[in-house]
Amino acid sequence: MLITHDTRCALDAVVDLVNTVPEDGTSDGLPDVAALEDFVGKHEISDVGVLSEFDLSAVRKVRARFAAIFAAPDSRSAASLINELVAAAGTTPRLTDHDGYDWHVHYFAPGASVADHLAADCGMALAFFVVAGEEERLRRCEAPDCRHAFVDLSRNRSRRYCDSRTCGNRLHVAAYRARRKEAAG
């Protein structure tokens, strides 16, 4: 599956957005407008203007809808959720070349809110996975104490953890210690 630069940026943004959802007593990763501004800056989301509490609330609603897509049990459910999300954003596909990037497609209307921008561009990035029959690549970390979202871009679709250096390594070390304890016991 060919993933263009702008699709990869949208995937990174949607994963980071979904991972701000408070779970199991964790705090919200988007607690205020300043955090939203940081998120927008980190992901180089262009043409969003001055952000407000209204934008924060709208992005949190879109975030919940993206989380539902990652939890969808099948492609039909995921497609339905993506269709609703993208339609609500009032998409207006257009070709653009900006910030040193060659021609690519933006799906949000000029002047769209940051929530509509995310819903359109990120929703379309996820739609490409459903169209390609690759929605199983939209995953949650298998570490029992994590559950972060990620997109498995490994060649053989075998990635199990959001980060192999932290979650994966922690579980491998725990399994190794359990085996050693059992062998010694």
TORMIKOL-226238 format. One record per residue: residue number from 1; z, x, y of N, C-alpha, C in turn. Coordinates in Angstrom, 2 decimals, decimal comma. Atoms other than C-alpha are relative to their C-alpha. Last residue first. Example, Ala and Ser with C-alpha at 12.3 -4.5 7.8 and 13.67 -1.06 7.14 Angstrom:
! TORMIKOL-226238
     n       npz       npx       npy      capz      capx      capy       cpz       cpx       cpy
     2     -0,06     -0,82     -1,19      7,14     13,67     -1,06      0,73     -0,77      1,09
     1      0,00      0,89     -1,19      7,80     12,30     -4,50      0,00      0,90      1,20
This chain:
! TORMIKOL-226238
     n       npz       npx       npy      capz      capx      capy       cpz       cpx       cpy
   185     -1,07      0,91      0,35     41,15     11,51    -22,80      0,10     -0,33     -1,40
   184     -1,26     -0,75      0,08     39,10     14,59    -22,00      1,12     -0,85     -0,57
   183      0,17     -1,08      0,98     35,77     12,91    -22,79      1,29      0,78     -0,19
   182      0,08      0,60      1,32     36,84      9,72    -20,97     -0,12      1,06     -1,09
   181     -1,34      0,51      0,31     37,95     11,68    -17,90      0,02     -0,60     -1,41
   180     -0,86     -1,17      0,28     34,71     13,65    -17,87      1,39     -0,45     -0,41
   179      0,42     -0,57      1,29     32,65     10,45    -18,18      0,88      1,19     -0,39
   178     -0,44      0,93      1,04     34,63      8,78    -15,38     -0,37      0,53     -1,38
   177     -1,46     -0,17      0,17     34,19     11,85    -13,17      0,53     -0,92     -1,09
   176     -0,25     -1,30      0,61     30,43     11,79    -13,73      1,49      0,21     -0,26
   175      0,38      0,14      1,41     30,23      8,06    -12,98      0,25      1,30     -0,75
   174     -1,01      0,85      0,64     32,19      8,55     -9,73     -0,31     -0,16     -1,49
   173     -1,22     -0,82      0,15     29,93     11,47     -8,75      1,09     -0,81     -0,71
   172      0,26     -0,99      1,05     26,82      9,37     -9,42      1,21      0,88     -0,24
   171     -0,04      0,66      1,30     28,24      6,47     -7,41     -0,27      0,95     -1,15
   170     -1,37      0,44      0,24     29,02      8,65     -4,38      0,14     -0,66     -1,37
   169     -0,79     -1,16      0,41     25,63     10,36     -4,62      1,43     -0,39     -0,33
   168      0,44     -0,46      1,32     23,77      7,08     -4,54      0,84      1,14     -0,51
   167     -0,29      1,01      1,02     25,77      5,62     -1,66     -0,37      0,48     -1,39
   166     -1,34      0,57     -0,15     25,81      8,76      0,49      0,28     -0,96     -1,15
   165     -0,99     -1,03     -0,29     22,95     11,15     -0,17      1,41     -0,56      0,15
   164     -0,38     -0,69      1,23     20,81      8,52     -1,91      1,05      1,07      0,24
   163      0,03     -1,44     -0,28     20,81      6,33      1,17      0,49      0,73     -1,24
   162      0,49     -0,12     -1,37     20,07      2,60      1,01     -0,11      1,47      0,40
   161     -1,04     -0,13     -1,02     20,46      2,79     -2,75     -0,61      0,16      1,39
   160     -1,08      0,95      0,23     18,36      1,63     -5,69      1,03     -0,02      1,13
   159     -1,15     -0,29     -0,87     14,97      3,27     -5,17      1,04     -1,09     -0,15
   158     -1,23     -0,26      0,76     12,73      2,78     -8,20      1,24      0,24      0,87
   157     -0,90      1,13     -0,30      9,60      1,16     -6,75      1,37      0,15     -0,67
   156     -0,20      0,82      1,21      7,38      3,75     -8,45      1,01     -1,13      0,17
   155      1,25      0,24      0,70      5,91      5,35     -5,30      0,19     -0,96     -1,19
   154      0,26     -0,98      1,04      9,07      5,02     -3,28     -1,24     -0,40     -0,79
   153      1,35     -0,51     -0,15      8,78      2,83     -0,18     -0,30      1,09     -1,03
   152      0,28     -1,03      1,01     11,81      0,74     -1,03     -1,45      0,42      0,12
   151      1,32      0,24      0,55     12,60     -1,14      2,19     -0,30      1,16     -0,94
   150      0,94     -1,10     -0,14     16,30     -1,20      2,98     -1,35     -0,45     -0,58
   149      1,41      0,28      0,28     19,13     -3,68      3,49     -0,79      1,31      0,11
   148      0,94     -0,15     -1,11     22,75     -2,56      3,32     -1,41     -0,33     -0,47
   147      0,89      1,15     -0,18     24,80     -4,00      0,42     -0,91      0,09      1,23
   146      0,94     -0,21     -1,10     27,53     -1,32      0,63     -0,80     -1,25      0,32
   145     -0,71      0,10     -1,28     30,70     -1,51     -1,47     -0,93      0,15      1,20
   144     -0,82      1,21     -0,11     29,05     -2,32     -4,81      0,70     -0,17      1,35
   143     -1,38     -0,48     -0,02     26,30      0,28     -4,33      0,91     -1,20      0,25
   142     -0,71      0,40      1,20     23,10     -1,56     -5,24      1,42      0,55     -0,08
   141     -0,60     -1,13      0,69     21,71     -1,36     -1,72      0,81     -0,50     -1,20
   140     -1,36     -0,29     -0,44     19,78     -4,48     -0,76      0,53      1,14     -0,85
   139     -1,18     -0,04      0,87     16,06     -4,74     -1,16      1,30      0,15      0,75
   138     -0,99      0,37     -1,02     12,69     -5,57      0,35      1,32     -0,18     -0,74
   137     -0,38     -1,23     -0,70     10,52     -3,69     -2,17      1,00     -0,26      1,12
   136     -1,17     -0,55      0,69     10,53     -6,81     -4,34      0,44      1,33      0,60
   135     -1,24      0,46     -0,63      8,25     -8,32     -1,67      1,24      0,53     -0,71
   134     -0,99     -1,07      0,03      5,39     -6,13     -2,94      1,34     -0,43      0,60
   133     -0,75      0,21      1,24      2,78     -8,75     -3,83      1,11      1,02     -0,17
   132      0,34     -1,04      0,96      0,48     -7,32     -1,14      0,72     -0,19     -1,34
   131      1,44      0,09      0,26      0,66    -10,55      0,87     -0,42      1,00     -1,08
   130      0,19      1,21      0,81      4,47    -10,55      0,56     -1,48     -0,12     -0,39
   129     -0,56     -0,27      1,33      4,67     -6,95      1,77     -0,19     -1,20     -0,93
   128      0,94     -0,88      0,70      2,30     -7,65      4,68      0,50      0,32     -1,41
   127      1,08      0,83      0,58      4,51    -10,58      5,66     -0,99      0,86     -0,77
   126     -0,51      0,52      1,28      7,45     -8,18      6,15     -1,06     -0,85     -0,69
   125     -0,16     -1,16      0,87      5,48     -6,31      8,83      0,50     -0,43     -1,38
   124      1,33     -0,33      0,54      4,41     -9,66     10,28      0,08      1,22     -0,91
   123      0,39      1,04      0,95      8,03    -10,74     10,64     -1,35      0,29     -0,62
   122     -0,72     -0,28      1,25      8,90     -7,42     12,24     -0,33     -1,04     -1,07
   121      0,43     -1,29      0,56      6,21     -7,80     14,90      0,68      0,29     -1,34
   120      1,44     -0,09      0,24      6,69    -11,53     15,54     -0,39      1,30     -0,68
   119      0,41      0,99      0,99     10,44    -11,95     15,12     -1,47      0,14     -0,34
   118     -0,46     -0,42      1,32     11,19     -8,70     16,94     -0,46     -0,96     -1,09
   117      0,68     -1,26      0,31      9,06     -9,62     19,95      0,38      0,46     -1,41
   116      1,34      0,38      0,45     10,39    -13,18     19,88     -0,82      1,23     -0,37
   115     -0,14      0,71      1,29     13,96    -11,85     20,01     -1,36     -0,41     -0,54
   114     -0,22     -1,00      1,04     13,07     -9,30     22,73      0,15     -0,66     -1,38
   113     -1,39     -0,48      0,04     11,64    -12,10     24,83      0,14      1,04     -1,10
   112     -0,90      0,65      0,97      7,88    -12,35     25,14      1,41      0,58      0,11
   111     -1,14      0,59     -0,68      6,18    -11,14     28,35      0,98     -0,70     -0,93
   110     -0,43     -0,78     -1,17      2,86    -10,56     26,60      1,14     -0,73      0,71
   109      0,72      0,35     -1,23      2,83    -12,57     23,36      0,48      0,90      1,14
   108     -0,75      0,79     -0,97      4,12    -10,87     20,24     -0,83     -0,24      1,25
   107      0,07      1,42      0,33      1,87     -9,81     17,37      0,75     -0,87      1,00
   106     -1,30      0,58     -0,32      1,06     -6,29     18,47     -0,15     -1,50     -0,23
   105     -0,17      1,41     -0,33     -1,90     -4,76     16,68      1,46     -0,29      0,34
   104     -0,81      0,70      0,98     -2,83     -1,08     16,72      0,21     -1,43      0,49
   103      0,06      1,45      0,06     -5,22      1,20     18,53      0,84     -0,55     -1,14
   102      1,34      0,56      0,06     -4,12      4,82     18,83      0,08     -1,52     -0,11
   101      0,40      0,48      1,31     -0,60      5,77     19,87     -1,39     -0,60      0,08
   100      0,59     -1,06      0,82      0,08      7,96     22,92     -0,40     -0,43     -1,40
    99     -0,97     -1,04      0,31      2,49      5,52     24,56     -0,54      1,07     -0,94
    98     -0,96     -0,39     -1,03     -0,02      2,70     24,46      0,88      1,13     -0,51
    97     -0,20     -1,44      0,19     -3,07      1,49     22,60      0,89      0,47      1,15
    96     -0,54     -0,79     -1,10     -3,20     -2,28     22,19      0,01      1,48     -0,38
    95      0,16     -1,44      0,18     -4,94     -4,91     20,12      0,55      0,73      1,21
    94      0,89     -0,68     -0,95     -3,60     -8,43     20,40     -0,02      1,49     -0,30
    93      0,46     -1,34      0,38     -1,98    -10,98     18,11     -0,93      0,59      1,05
    92      1,30     -0,16     -0,63     -0,38    -13,87     20,00     -0,50      1,40     -0,35
    91      0,75     -1,25      0,09      2,67    -15,06     18,13     -1,36     -0,09      0,69
    90      1,20      0,23     -0,80      4,69    -18,01     19,34     -0,89      1,22      0,04
    89      0,13     -1,06     -1,01      7,99    -16,65     18,02     -1,22     -0,20      0,88
    88     -0,94      0,28     -1,09      8,73    -19,93     16,21     -0,11      1,03      1,12
    87      0,50      1,15     -0,77      5,58    -19,44     14,14      0,91     -0,29      1,19
    86      1,14     -0,45     -0,80      6,70    -15,94     13,07     -0,55     -1,15      0,85
    85     -0,45     -0,98     -0,99     10,12    -17,11     11,91     -1,14      0,40      0,93
    84     -0,81      0,69     -1,01      8,88    -20,24     10,13      0,39      0,94      1,13
    83      0,87      0,90     -0,75      6,13    -18,32      8,33      0,76     -0,72      1,11
    82      0,79     -0,81     -0,93      8,55    -15,55      7,36     -0,90     -0,88      0,84
    81     -0,90     -0,48     -1,05     11,01    -18,03      5,84     -0,76      0,82      1,05
    80     -0,38      1,15     -0,81      8,25    -19,80      3,90      0,89      0,43      1,17
    79      1,15      0,39     -0,82      6,80    -16,51      2,70      0,35     -1,17      0,92
    78      0,15     -1,00     -1,06     10,21    -15,30      1,51     -1,13     -0,38      0,93
    77     -1,12      0,18     -0,94     10,78    -18,52     -0,42     -0,12      0,96      1,17
    76      0,24      1,28     -0,67      7,33    -18,32     -2,04      1,10     -0,28      1,03
    75      0,99     -0,17     -1,07      7,82    -14,61     -2,77     -0,27     -1,30      0,74
    74      1,37     -0,16      0,48     11,04    -15,13     -4,73     -0,96      0,05      1,19
    73      0,09     -0,20      1,46     14,84    -15,17     -4,51     -1,41      0,24     -0,52
    72      0,86      1,01      0,61     15,01    -14,62     -0,74     -0,19      0,28     -1,49
    71     -0,73      0,65      1,09     17,97    -12,40      0,20     -0,85     -1,03     -0,75
    70     -0,40     -1,04      0,95     15,92     -9,98      2,33      0,74     -0,59     -1,20
    69      1,23     -0,47      0,65     14,30    -13,01      3,97      0,33      1,07     -1,04
    68      0,37      1,00      1,02     17,72    -14,53      4,66     -1,28      0,41     -0,73
    67     -0,91     -0,22      1,13     18,77    -11,34      6,46     -0,33     -0,97     -1,13
    66      0,49     -1,17      0,74     15,67    -11,70      8,64      0,88      0,28     -1,21
    65      1,20      0,45      0,71     16,76    -15,23      9,60     -0,63      1,15     -0,79
    64     -0,45      0,82      1,14     20,24    -13,99     10,47     -1,19     -0,47     -0,82
    63     -0,59     -0,91      0,99     18,72    -11,27     12,66      0,44     -0,76     -1,24
    62      1,15     -0,57      0,71     16,60    -13,86     14,48      0,50      0,93     -1,11
    61      0,57      1,10      0,79     19,79    -15,72     15,39     -1,19      0,49     -0,82
    60     -0,91      0,25      1,12     21,48    -12,47     16,49     -0,52     -1,13     -0,90
    59      0,24     -1,07      0,99     18,42    -11,64     18,59      0,93     -0,18     -1,20
    58      1,28      0,29      0,66     18,68    -15,02     20,37     -0,31      1,05     -1,08
    57     -0,17      1,17      0,86     22,38    -14,51     21,16     -1,28     -0,30     -0,79
    56     -0,88     -0,40      1,10     21,76    -11,01     22,50      0,19     -1,15     -0,98
    55      0,79     -0,82      0,93     18,81    -12,21     24,56      0,83      0,41     -1,20
    54      0,94      0,91      0,64     20,95    -14,97     26,14     -0,85      0,75     -1,04
    53     -0,76      0,65      1,08     23,68    -12,41     26,83     -0,89     -0,99     -0,75
    52     -1,15      0,81     -0,42     21,09    -10,50     28,87      0,75     -0,52     -1,22
    51     -0,63      0,77      1,07     18,38     -7,85     28,58      1,26     -0,70      0,48
    50     -1,46     -0,12     -0,09     16,22     -6,68     31,48      0,63     -0,93     -1,04
    49     -0,69      0,32     -1,25     12,56     -6,43     30,51      1,50      0,23     -0,07
    48     -1,00      1,06      0,21     11,22     -6,55     26,95      0,79     -0,34      1,26
    47      0,31      1,22     -0,74      7,92     -4,67     27,34      0,99     -1,13     -0,24
    46      0,56     -0,01     -1,35      8,38     -2,01     24,69     -0,08     -1,40      0,60
    45      0,58      1,33     -0,13     10,65     -1,67     21,71     -0,43     -0,18      1,44
    44      1,10     -0,06     -0,97     11,21      2,07     21,39     -0,75     -1,33      0,10
    43      1,21      0,42      0,69     13,37      1,61     18,27     -1,22     -0,08      0,91
    42      0,15     -0,77      1,23     16,28      3,62     19,65     -1,32     -0,32     -0,69
    41      0,39     -1,37     -0,34     15,83      2,09     23,10     -0,26      0,85     -1,23
    40      1,34      0,07     -0,58     15,86     -1,50     21,84     -0,50      1,40      0,35
    39      0,90      0,32      1,10     18,91     -0,78     19,68     -1,45      0,00      0,47
    38      0,09     -1,21      0,82     20,71      0,90     22,59     -0,98     -0,20     -1,15
    37      0,81     -0,94     -0,78     19,93     -2,10     24,82     -0,19      1,31     -0,76
    36      1,39      0,47      0,12     21,26     -4,40     22,09     -0,93      0,93      0,76
    35      0,43     -0,37      1,36     24,44     -2,32     21,95     -1,43     -0,45     -0,24
    34      0,20     -1,45      0,01     24,77     -2,62     25,74     -0,46      0,48     -1,37
    33      1,33     -0,28     -0,55     24,24     -6,38     25,48     -0,27      1,50      0,01
    32      0,20      0,33     -1,41     27,28     -6,75     23,24     -1,41      0,39      0,44
    31     -1,12      0,73     -0,61     28,66     -6,63     19,70     -0,25     -0,45      1,43
    30      0,53      0,35     -1,33     25,40     -5,77     17,94      1,07     -0,79      0,75
    29      0,70     -1,18     -0,49     26,70     -3,94     14,86     -0,70     -0,22      1,33
    28      1,40      0,26     -0,32     29,17     -6,78     14,33     -0,62      1,27      0,57
    27      0,28      0,55     -1,32     32,43     -5,52     12,88     -1,51     -0,16      0,20
    26      0,51     -1,02     -0,91     33,05     -5,14      9,19     -0,31     -0,65      1,34
    25     -0,98     -0,49     -0,95     35,31     -7,70      7,51     -0,49      1,11      0,91
    24     -1,28     -0,38      0,63     33,17     -8,24      4,44      0,97      0,67      0,98
    23     -0,25      0,43      1,37     29,86     -8,29      6,28      1,36      0,49     -0,46
    22     -1,36     -0,28      0,49     28,95     -8,12      9,98      0,19     -0,57     -1,41
    21     -0,72      1,23      0,33     25,17     -8,12     10,40      1,40      0,35     -0,49
    20     -1,04      0,20     -1,01     24,06     -4,83     12,00      0,81     -1,26     -0,28
    19     -1,21     -0,76      0,33     22,22     -3,88      8,79      1,06     -0,05      1,09
    18     -0,71      0,70      1,07     19,70     -6,66      9,36      1,32      0,71     -0,33
    17     -0,52      1,25     -0,55     18,72     -5,05     12,68      0,81     -0,76     -1,05
    16     -1,16     -0,32     -0,85     18,41     -1,56     11,19      0,62     -1,26      0,58
    15     -1,08     -0,47      0,89     16,19     -2,94      8,43      1,24      0,32      0,82
    14     -0,56      1,17      0,69     14,12     -4,95     10,93      1,13      0,41     -0,94
    13     -0,75      0,85     -0,92     13,68     -1,93     13,23      0,64     -1,18     -0,73
    12     -1,24     -0,71     -0,36     12,68      0,47     10,46      0,88     -0,87      0,89
    11     -0,87      0,02      1,19     10,18     -2,08      9,15      1,33      0,69      0,29
    10     -0,54      1,36      0,11      8,75     -2,57     12,66      0,93     -0,12     -1,20
     9     -0,99      0,15     -1,09      8,35      1,20     13,10      0,66     -1,38     -0,07
     8     -1,18     -0,78      0,40      6,65      1,41      9,69      1,09     -0,11      1,06
     7     -0,68      0,78      1,03      4,29     -1,42     10,67      1,26      0,72     -0,45
     6     -0,69      1,11     -0,65      3,47      0,39     13,92      0,71     -0,89     -1,02
     5     -1,13     -0,46     -0,80      2,71      3,63     12,08      0,78     -1,16      0,61
     4      0,35     -0,64     -1,27      0,51      1,98      9,49      1,27      0,37      0,76
     3     -0,94      0,44     -1,03      1,64      1,28      5,93     -0,32      0,77      1,27
     2      0,11     -0,75     -1,23     -1,10      1,45      3,33      0,95     -0,58      1,04
     1      0,00      0,85     -1,18      0,00      0,00      0,00      0,00      0,89      1,23
